[in-house]
């Protein structure tokens, strides 16, 4: 009976580990597929899908040079989209365009690196026109999920990166968000 119980526990552990590994593997693989779609976007194709059944497409390329981060940003910020990469929040400026652009990502995959950003760090953002814009991190703060100040139009070019907080929480979601604010350098 003990051997059967031990075998059952090992099987459950292997399945749980496999599911966690699959989430991270899927997130990394998606960025490679999105990279190809991004090249198509820069070549003039409108809304190229990274895979045939995708309901999203790349809208920007985001880099944090000091941290070695190079990611592609997808259109939309639904849970389904965020499983594959950071997403541009609808209703805010498209990344690289004038105004307030808000990009959201999961704290345990694509936006895990936000906790390492510091005031003064540079971010680079490539828009669909192929041009690069530079931003300087001005602040990182924890806010309540219900705080929607970052979604408001801005009188300047600003980039907000948002993820759930705390970074090491075991339960997804939660009432807090970590927000990085960066202003465009001209």
Secondary structure, 3 states (H helix, E strand, C coil): CHHHHHHHHHHHHHHHHHHHHHHHHHHHHHHHHHHHHHHHHHCCCCCCCCCCCCCCCEEEEEEEHHHCEEEEEEECCCHHHHCCCCEECCCCCCCCCCCEEEEECCCCCCCHHHHHCCCCCEEEEECCCCCEEEEEEEEEEEEECCCCHHHCCCCCCEEEEEEEECCCCCCCCCCEEEEEEEEEEC
